[in-house]
């Protein structure tokens, strides 16, 4: 990035202030709650925790002897924060790590480190963590460097009764009751770090694993997710879905994974703080490409599965930026700014619009890695702007999509053009309608005029998330620089009118 030379130019280009500029015409939005769409599956709000950097060790696990308040070695502060998100599922142990993981080294009282992995946080600890935060387990088995028999034995250890040898071993390790594995990942990125397999080779391996690796508790069904595409690449999608269409009784899958990161160009190079307006726009434009990626992959899946039985599972997504200066590059540590909050909202909105096919997603990652919900440092913890967006969107879990029509307008800077605003709506199980509006423009506020059909309301209330600057972050010394604030708006003449700050995310419930 070429930097401006004058002090005034630097002040204008870096750390872009989100000050109010000339008002734009109101965005006219039409909402019709009498024409519901698909259910926005709660699993779209899933999380991802990989043995990478301090995502597990220090982020979740501190050990039973730690002075940091914990329950059986798991941080109490992190558990409380995640419970508030109503996390539907957590994908573990990876990622690329999953295809080199030896689960046997992470069970029992005697454990030894291997290749930098302490193994003190293993299967029983993960299941304890999942139970503490009230989530379902999405376990990725090692298809890349291990065997179907080994994966089958791992499932026997987790899900069988004590009548089996491995169930008895689990009981001996302190957990007599079987665990529930709700979702099973059949490998990870097999086109790359998971074995550099051709699509046809992977399909043959996936069939074996799908047949032999199963839950040992018939009362607890388990969904299986096959490795799918990297971004828009159609190769794996075609191969897996063609095989699925011709499947026999011996194997099946319920999901196809998709990995797509927002980077603004590969390899990841964009700064997590101190970026200019062009970098703000470039990253968000890259992220909005998720919509076209989903359309491309969904169209292929529709050829083989017009009834949409197989879910498209976006189990790795989010911003991937340059590592924070001073951190280990391999730990993938990055700060989390108001730009990340806007990026998160835009992607959640895209998933909601594709709710008929996209029924699960996992942001990368949960703690201390990439676009994290939470950052920790020893005994300190801070919630990120992305965390606040997920918390604000909790009412959208398992809500029914409500169609909106509006002209998003345009925001242009440095030759990059984006929609100026975005909005989605949904009706929860109690019948309450929620609307989420995102102002992408970082310089001007946005006014929305929402006509309400099929819903009676006199007011709306909820929260809005904005920040002093688009690169504002929460730190351990200033944890509330970016925090949601209460917001209410009146409904008059069947219209909801509200004005929101530049580069902001707002969620309101109609009352």
DRENLUM-796097 format. One record per atom (N, C-alpha, C): residue in one letter; x, y, z. Coordinates in steps of 0.2 Angstrom, whole numbers, plus 5000, padded with zeros to 4 digits. Example, Ala and Ser with C-alpha at 12.3 -4.5 7.8 and 13.67 -1.06 7.14 Angstrom:
A506649725039
A506249785039
A506649845039
S506449895035
S506849955036
S506450005039
! end
This chain:
X500449945000
X500050005000
X500450065000
X500350114995
X500750174995
X500450225000
X500850245004
X500650295009
X500650365007
X500250405009
X500250475007
X500850515011
X501050565009
X501650595012
X501550655017
X500950685016
X500850745021
X500550715027
X500650755033
X500250735039
X499550735038
X499250785035
X498550795034
X498250735030
X498650715025
X498450655021
X498450595024
X498950585029
X498950525033
X498350525038
X498250575041
X497650575045
X497050565042
X496950585035
X496350565032
X496250495029
X496850465027
X496850405024
X496850345029
X497250355035
X497250305040
X496750315045
X496550255048
X496150255054
X495550305053
X495150285048
X494650325045
X494050335050
X493950395052
X493450415057
X492750405054
X492250385058
X491550375056
X491150425058
X491350485055
X490950545057
X490350555052
X489850595054
X489250605050
X489450655044
X489250635038
X489250675032
X488550695030
X488550725024
X487850745022
X487450685021
X486750695023
X486350645024
X486050615017
X486050555016
X485750525010
X485050515010
X484750505005
X483950495005
X483850435008
X483250425012
X483050365016
X483050305011
X483250255014
X483250185011
X482550155012
X482150155006
X481450125007
X481450045007
X481250025012
X481249945013
X480549925014
X480349875010
X479649835011
X479749775014
X479449765019
X479449695023
X478749665023
X478749605021
X478049565021
X478149505025
X477849505031
X477949455036
X477449395034
X476949405029
X476449355027
X476749305022
X477349325020
X477649275015
X478349255017
X478249205022
X478849175025
X479349135021
X479949135022
X480449095018
X480649035022
X481249015021
X481548955024
X481748975031
X481848925035
X482048925042
X482748945042
X483048995046
X483749005047
X483948955052
X484248905050
X484448855055
X484948885060
X484848865066
X485348895072
X486048875070
X486148815067
X486848795066
X487248835061
X486948885058
X487248935054
X487748975059
X487548985065
X487949025070
X488448985074
X488748925070
X489148885074
X489848915074
X490248885078
X490948905080
X491448855078
X492148865078
X492648825076
X493248835081
X493448785084
X494048785089
X494548735087
X495148755084
X495648715082
X496248715086
X496648665087
X497248665091
X497748705087
X497748775087
X498148815083
X498248875088
X498948895088
X499048955092
X498848945099
X498448995102
X498248995109
X497448985109
X497248955103
X496448945103
X496248905108
X496548845109
X496348795114
X496748815121
X497448805121
X497848815127
X497948895128
X497648915134
X497548985136
X496949015134
X496648995128
X496049025126
X495448985129
X495448925130
X494948885133
X495148845139
X495748815138
X496048765143
X496548805147
X496548805153
X497048835158
X497348775162
X496948725163
X497248665168
X496848675174
X496748615178
X496448615184
X496748655190
X497448655189
X497848685194
X497948765193
X497648795188
X497748865186
X497448905191
X497748965193
X497449015197
X496849055193
X496849045187
X496249075183
X495649035184
X495149065186
X494549035188
X494348985183
X494248925184
X494048865179
X493648815182
X493348775178
X492948715180
X493248655176
X493548615180
X493948555178
X494448575172
X494748635173
X495248655168
X495048705163
X494348715162
X494148755157
X493948825160
X494148875156
X494048945159
X493248965160
X493148985166
X492449005168
X492249065164
X492649115163
X492449175159
X492249165152
X492649125149
X492549105142
X491849065141
X491749015146
X491148975146
X490549025146
X490549075151
X490049115152
X489849155146
X490449185143
X490349225137
X490049185131
X490249125130
X489949085125
X489249055126
X489049045132
X488449025134
X487949075132
X488149145132
X487649195130
X487549195123
X487949165119
X487849165112
X487449115109
X487249065114
X486849005112
X487148965107
X487848955107
X488248925102
X487948855100
X487748845094
X487348785092
X487848725091
X488448735089
X488948685088
X489648705088
X490048665090
X490848685089
X491148635085
X491548655080
X491948605076
X492648595079
X492848535080
X493448515084
X493748455081
X494348435081
X494948475083
X495248515078
X494948515072
X495248555066
X494748555061
X494948585055
X495548615053
X496048565051
X496648595048
X497148545046
X497448505052
X497348525058
X497548485063
X497248425064
X496548425062
X496148355062
X496448305059
X496848315053
X497048265049
X497748235051
X497948265056
X498648235059
X498548215067
X497848215069
X497748205076
X497648135078
X498048115083
X497948045086
X497548055092
X496948035092
X496448045098
X496648005104
X497047945103
X497247905109
X497747935113
X498147985110
X498548025115
X498248075119
X497648085118
X497248135122
X496748105126
X496848045128
X496348015133
X496747985139
X496447975145
X496747935150
X497147985154
X497347955160
X497747995165
X498548005163
X498747965159
X499447975157
X499547995149
X499748055149
X499748085142
X500448125141
X500648115135
X501348145133
X501248195127
X501648245127
X501648295122
X501948255115
X501648275110
X501948255103
X501848305098
X502448325095
X502448375090
X502148435092
X502348465098
X502148525100
X501448525103
X501048465103
X500348465105
X500448435112
X500248475118
X500248445125
X499748385126
X499248385122
X498748325123
X498348325130
X498448385133
X498048385140
X497348405139
X497148435133
X496448445131
X496348395125
X495948345127
X495848295122
X495048285122
X494848225120
X494148205119
X493748225125
X493848195131
X493448205137
X493448285139
X493948315138
X493948385139
X493548425134
X493548405128
X493148445123
X492448435125
X492248365126
X491548355127
X491348385134
X491748395139
X491548435145
X491448505143
X491948535139
X491848605137
X491148615133
X491048565128
X490348575125
X489748575129
X489848525134
X489248525139
X489248585143
X489748615145
X489748675149
X489448735145
X489548745139
X489348795135
X488648785132
X488448715133
X487748695130
X487748695123
X488248665120
X488248655112
X488348585110
X488248575104
X488348505101
X489048505098
X489248435098
X489948425096
X489948405088
X490348445085
X490548435078
X491248405077
X491348345077
X491948315077
X492248295070
X492848325069
X493148305062
X493648245063
X493548195060
X493948135061
X494548135056
X495048105057
X495648105053
X495648055047
X495448085042
X495348045036
X496048045032
X496448095033
X497048115029
X497648065031
X497748055037
X498348015039
X498247955043
X497547945044
X497347885048
X496947835045
X496547795048
X496147745045
X495447745047
X495047715043
X494347715045
X494247675051
X494647625053
X494547585059
X494747625065
X495247665064
X495447715070
X494847765071
X494547785066
X494047835067
X493447805070
X493247745068
X492747705071
X492847695078
X493447675080
X493547665087
X493547725091
X493647785088
X493547845092
X492847855093
X492447845088
X491747855089
X491447805094
X491747745094
X491547695099
X491747715106
X492347745107
X492547775113
X492047825116
X491847875111
X491347925113
X490647905114
X490347865110
X489647855109
X489347785112
X489847735113
X489547675115
X489447665122
X489047615124
X488847605131
X489547565134
X489447565141
X490047525144
X490047455143
X489647425139
X489647355137
X490247345132
X490447395129
X490947385124
X491647405127
X492147375124
X492847385128
X493047465128
X492847495122
X493047565122
X492547615127
X491947595127
X491547625131
X491747615139
X491947555140
X492147545147
X492847585148
X493247595143
X493847635144
X493647705146
X493147725142
X492947795143
X492647805151
X492247755153
X492047755160
X492647755165
X493147715163
X493747715168
X494047785168
X493947815163
X494247885162
X493847935166
X493247915168
X492847965172
X492147985169
X492047955163
X491447975160
X490947915158
X490647885162
X490247825161
X489647835156
X489347895155
X488847905151
X489147915144
X488847885139
X489047905132
X488947975130
X489448005126
X489348065123
X488948065117
X488648125115
X488348135109
X488748165104
X488848135098
X489248175093
X488648185088
X488448245087
X487948265083
X488148275075
X488748295074
X488948305067
X489648275067
X489848245061
X490448205060
X490748235053
X491348265054
X491648285048
X492148235045
X492048215039
X492348165035
X493048185032
X493448215036
X494048245033
X494048315033
X494548345031
X494648425031
X495048445025
X494848485021
X495248515015
X495648455012
X495348405010
X495748345007
X496048365000
X495848424998
X496148444992
X496848484993
X496948494999
X497548525001
X497948495007
X497848525013
X498248505019
X497948435022
X497348415019
X497048355022
X497248295017
X497848305013
X498048245009
X498148255002
X498048325000
X498148334993
X497848284988
X497248264989
X496948214986
X496548234980
X496548204974
X496048214969
X495348204971
X494848234968
X494148234970
X493948164970
X494148124965
X493848054964
X494248014969
X494848024971
X495147984976
X494847994983
X494648064984
X494348074991
X493648044991
X493248044986
X492648014986
X492647944988
X493147904985
X493247834987
X493347824995
X493847874997
X493947865004
X493347885009
X493047945006
X492447965010
X491947915011
X491847875005
X491347825006
X491447765011
X492147745011
X492347705016
X492147725023
X492447785025
X492347815031
X491547825033
X491147845028
X490447855029
X490147795031
X490347735028
X490047675030
X490247645037
X490947645038
X491247615044
X491247655050
X491147725050
X491247765055
X490547795057
X490247775063
X489547785065
X489547795072
X488947825074
X488747825081
X488547755084
X488747745090
X488547675093
X487947685097
X487647735097
X487047745100
X486447765095
X486047715093
X485547725088
X485047775090
X484947795096
X484447845098
X484747915097
X485347925095
X485647985094
X485947985087
X485548005082
X485748015075
X486348065074
X486748045069
X487348095068
X487348115061
X487448175059
X487448195052
X488248195050
X488348175044
X489048165041
X489148225036
X489748255037
X489848315032
X490448295028
X490448285021
X490948275017
X491348335015
X491948325013
X492348385011
X492148405005
X492048475004
X491748504998
X492348554995
X492048604992
X492548654988
X492848704993
X493448724989
X493748784992
X493548844988
X493148884991
X492848944987
X492448924981
X492448954976
X492048934970
X492248874966
X492848844967
X493048784964
X492548734964
X492348714958
X491748664957
X491948584958
X492648574958
X492848504957
X492548454962
X492648474968
X492448424973
X491748424974
X491348484973
X490648484973
X490348434968
X490648434962
X490348394956
X490448314958
X491048304960
X491248234962
X490848204968
X490848244973
X490448214979
X489748214978
X489448264974
X488748264973
X488548204968
X488948194963
X488748144958
X488748074961
X489248064966
X489348004970
X488747994974
X488548054977
X487948044982
X487348034978
X487248054972
X486648044969
X486547964967
X487147934966
X487147864964
X487347814970
X487247844976
X487447814982
X486947744983
X487247704987
X486847644989
X486747644997
X486447584999
X486247585006
X486847595011
X487447575008
X488047575012
X488347635015
X488147695011
X488447755014
X488047815012
X488147865016
X487747925014
X488047985018
X487848045016
X488048105019
X487448155020
X487548195024
X486948245025
X487248315024
X487848325023
X488148395022
X488748395018
X488948445014
X489548455010
X489848525013
X490448525014
X490748575017
X491048625012
X491048695014
X491348745010
X491748785014
X492448805012
X492848845015
X492948905011
X492848965014
X492949025010
X493049085015
X493649115014
X493949165018
X493949235015
X493849285019
X493849355016
X494649375017
X494949385012
X495649405013
X495849465009
X495549485004
X495749545000
X496249524995
X496449464994
X496949434990
X497449394994
X497649334991
X498049284994
X498749294992
X499249284997
X499149265004
X498849325008
X498549305014
X498349365018
X498849415020
X498649475019
X499149535019
X498849595022
X498249595023
X497949665025
X498049675033
X498149735035
X498249745042
X497549745046
X497649715052
X497049715056
X496849775059
X497349825060
X497149895062
X497549945058
X497350005058
X497750065055
X497650055047
X497150025045
X497050015038
X496650085035
X496750095028
X496350155025
X495750135022
X495350185020
X494650175017
X494650125011
X495250125007
X495250075002
X495250005004
X495649995009
X495749925012
X495049905015
X494749955018
X494049935021
X493649915016
X493549945010
X493149925005
X493349865001
X493949855000
X494249794997
X494049735000
X494149735007
X494049675011
X493249655011
X492849705012
X492149695012
X491849675005
X492149695000
X491949674993
X492149604992
X492749584994
X492949514994
X492449474998
X492249495004
X491849455008
X491149445005
X490849505001
X490249494998
X490249444992
X490849424990
X490849374985
X490549304988
X490449304994
X490149244997
X489549224994
X489149274992
X488449264989
X488549224982
X489049254978
X489149214971
X489349144972
X489849134977
X490049074979
X489549024981
X489049044985
X488549004987
X488048984981
X487949034977
X487549024971
X487848974966
X488548984965
X488848934961
X488848864963
X488948854970
X489048784973
X488348754974
X487848804975
X487148774976
X486848754969
X487048784964
X486748764957
X487048694955
X487648684957
X487948614956
X487548564960
X487448584966
X487148534971
X486448524969
X486048574966
X485348564964
X485348514958
X485848514954
X485848464948
X485748394951
X486048374956
X486048314959
X485548304965
X485348354968
X484948354974
X484448414974
X483948404969
X483448464969
X483048474975
X483048424979
X482648424985
X482948454991
X483648464990
X484048504995
X484148465001
X484248395000
X484248355006
X484948365009
X485448375005
X486148385007
X486248455009
X486448475015
X486548545017
X487248565014
X487348635012
X487948665011
X488248695018
X488748665020
X489048685027
X489648725026
X489548785027
X490148835027
X490548835033
X490948785034
X491248765041
X491848805042
X492148845037
X492648895039
X492548955035
X492449005038
X492349075035
X492549125040
X492649185037
X492849245041
X493449285038
X493649335041
X494249375039
X494849335041
X495349335036
X496049315037
X496449365035
X496749395040
X497149455039
X497949445041
X498349495040
X499049485042
X499149475049
X499549435052
X499649425059
X499749485062
X499549495068
X499649555072
X500449565073
X500749615072
X501449625073
X501649605080
X502149565080
X502449535086
X502249475088
X501649445085
X501449375086
X501749325082
X501749265083
X501949215079
X501549205073
X501849205067
X501449205061
X500949135061
X501249085063
X500849025063
X500249015068
X500249065073
X499749065078
X499049095075
X499149135069
X498549165066
X498249215071
X498649255074
X498349305079
X498149365075
X497549395076
X497349455073
X496849495077
X496949565077
X496449605081
X495749595077
X495249625080
X494549615078
X494249685078
X494149715073
X493849785072
X493149795071
X492949855070
X492249865068
X492149845061
X492649845057
X492649815050
X492449745050
X492749705055
X492549635056
X491849625058
X491549675062
X490849675064
X490449675058
X490549725053
X490149735047
X490249675043
X490849645042
X490949585038
X490549525041
X490549525047
X490149465050
X489449475049
X489149535050
X488449545048
X488249525041
X488649555036
X488549545029
X488549465028
X488949425030
X489049355029
X488449325032
X488249335038
X487649305041
X487049325037
X486949385034
X486449405030
X486349355024
X486949345021
X487049305015
X486749235017
X487049205022
X486849135024
X486049135025
X485749185028
X485049185029
X484649185022
X484949225017
X484649225011
X484649155007
X485149115009
X485249045006
X485048995011
X484549015016
X484448965021
X484148895019
X483848895013
X483648835010
X484148785009
X484748805008
X485348755006
X485848765012
X486048825014
X486548835019
X486248825026
X486348765029
X486048755035
X486548745041
X487148765040
X487648755045
X488248805043
X488548835047
X489148875046
X489548875052
X490248885051
X490648895057
X491148945056
X491149005060
X491649055059
X492349035062
X492849055058
X493549035060
X493849095063
X494049095070
X493849045074
X493549065081
X493549025086
X493149045092
X493549095097
X494149075098
X494549115103
X495249125101
X495549185100
X496249205099
X496549185092
X496149165088
X496349145081
X495849175076
X496149205071
X495849235065
X495249275068
X494649275065
X494149325067
X493749295073
X494049305079
X493849275085
X493249305088
X492849275092
X492349295096
X492649335103
X493249295105
X493549315111
X494249315111
X494649365114
X495349365115
X495549355122
X496049315124
X496249315131
X496949325131
X497149345137
X497849355139
X497949335146
X498249275148
X498249255155
X497549255158
X497449295163
X496849295167
X496349345164
X496549385158
X496149435156
X495749405149
X495149435148
X494749415143
X494349475140
X494349485133
X493949535130
X493549505125
X492949535124
X492449515119
X492549565113
X492549535107
X492749575101
X492049595098
X492149645093
X491549675089
X491149615086
X491549565083
X491149505080
X490749465085
X491049465091
X490649435097
X489949465097
X489949535098
X489349575099
X488849565093
X489149555087
X488649545081
X488349475082
X488649425084
X488349355085
X487849365091
X488049405096
X487549405102
X486949445099
X486949495095
X486449535093
X485949485088
X486249445085
X485949405080
X485649335083
X485649325090
X485349265093
X484649255091
X484249315091
X483549305089
X483449265082
X483949275078
X483849245071
X483949165071
X484149135076
X484249065077
X483649025076
X483548985071
X482948945070
X482348995069
X482449055067
X481849095065
X481749085057
X481149105055
X480949105048
X481149165044
X481449155039
X481649215035
X481049255032
X481049315033
X480549355030
X480849405025
X480549405019
X480849435013
X480749515014
X481249545012
X481349615011
X481449635004
X481249695002
X481449724996
X481649794997
X482249814994
X482549874995
X483049894990
X483149954988
X483749974984
X484349984989
X484849944988
X485449954993
X485850014991
X485750044985
X486150104983
X486850084982
X487350134982
X488050114981
X488450164985
X489050134988
X489550164991
X490150154987
X490550204985
X491150194981
X491750234984
X492250204984
X492850234986
X493450204982
X493950244980
X494550224977
X494450174972
X493950184968
X493750134962
X493450074965
X493250064971
X492850004973
X492150024975
X491649984972
X490950004973
X490649944977
X490249964982
X489949914986
X489249934987
X488749894989
X488049914991
X488149964997
X487750014997
X487850065003
X487550035010
X487049985009
X486749965015
X486549885014
X486349855019
X486049785018
X485549775024
X485049735023
X484549715028
X484249645027
X484149615033
X483749555033
X483249555038
X482749515038
X482249505043
X482049435044
X481749415050
X481549355052
X481049355057
X480649305057
X480049295063
X480249235067
X480349245074
X480549195078
X479949155080
X480049095084
X479549045085
X478949075089
X479149135093
X478549165096
X478149215092
X478349215086
X477949265081
X478249335081
X478749345085
X479049415084
X479549425078
X479449485075
X479849495069
X480449535071
X481049515068
X481649555069
X481949575063
X482249635063
X482549665057
X483249685059
X483749665054
X484449685055
X484649725049
X484949785051
X485149835046
X485849845046
X486249845041
X486949855041
X487149915036
X487449975039
X487650025035
X488350015033
X488550005027
X489149985025
X489550055024
X489250105022
X489650165021
X489950195028
X490650205027
X490950215034
X490950295035
X490650335031
X490650405032
X490050435033
X489450405031
X488850435031
X488350395035
X487850425039
X487350385042
X486850365037
X486450315039
X485950295034
X485250295038
X484750315034
X484050315037
X483650265033
X483250225037
X482850175034
X482150185035
X481750185030
X481050185031
X480750115029
X480450085034
X480250015033
X479550005033
X479249995027
X478449975027
X478349905030
X477849905034
X477749835037
X477149805035
X477149755032
X476549715030
X476549645033
X475949625036
X475849565039
X476149565046
X476249625049
X476449625056
X476149695059
X475949685065
X475649745069
X476149765074
X476449825074
X476949855079
X476849925080
X477049945086
X476950015087
X477650045089
X478150005090
X478850025091
X479349965089
X479949985090
X480449935089
X481049945094
X481349895096
X481949905101
X482449855100
X483049875102
X483549825101
X484249855102
X484749835098
X485449865100
X485749885093
X486249935093
X486549955088
X487349955090
X487749935085
X488449925086
X488849975081
X489150025084
X489550065080
X490150085084
X490650125081
X491250135084
X491550205082
X492050235086
X492350295084
X492650295077
X492950235076
X493350235069
X493150165067
X493250155060
X493150085057
X493650035060
X494250055062
X494750015064
X494750015072
X494250035075
X494250035082
X494149965085
X494549945090
X494549875093
X494449885100
X494349825103
X494249815110
X494949785113
X495249815118
X495849795121
X495749775128
X496249745131
X496149725138
X496149785142
X496449835140
X496449895144
X495849945143
X495549935137
X494949965135
X494449925131
X494149875135
X493749825133
X493049845130
X492849905131
X492149925128
X492149985123
X492749995120
X492750045114
X492250025109
X492149965107
X491649945103
X491149895107
X490549925108
X490049895112
X489349915110
X488849865110
X488249885108
X487849935112
X487449975110
X487050025113
X486350015112
X485950025117
X485150015116
X484950065111
X484450045107
X484150085102
X483450075101
X482950125101
X482250115099
X482050155094
X481550135091
X481250175085
X480450165085
X480150225083
X479450215083
X479150195076
X478550165077
X478250145071
X477550185070
X477550215064
X476950265063
X476650255056
X476050245055
X475750235049
X475950175045
X476150125049
X476350065046
X477050065044
X477450115046
X478150115044
X478650125050
X479150095050
X479750095055
X480250145052
X480450195055
X480950235053
X481550245058
X482150235056
X482650235060
X483350255056
X483750295060
X484350315057
X484950285061
X485450255057
X485950225060
X486650255058
X487150245062
X487750275062
X488150245056
X488650275053
X489150245048
X489450185050
X489550135046
X489850075047
X489650045053
X488950025053
X488650005059
X488249945058
X488049905063
X487649845063
X487049855068
X486449845066
X485849865071
X485349805070
X485149785076
X484649725076
X484049755081
X483449755078
X482849775082
X482349725081
X481949715087
X481349675087
X480749725087
X480249705083
X479549745082
X479149725088
X478849775091
X478349765097
X477749795096
! end
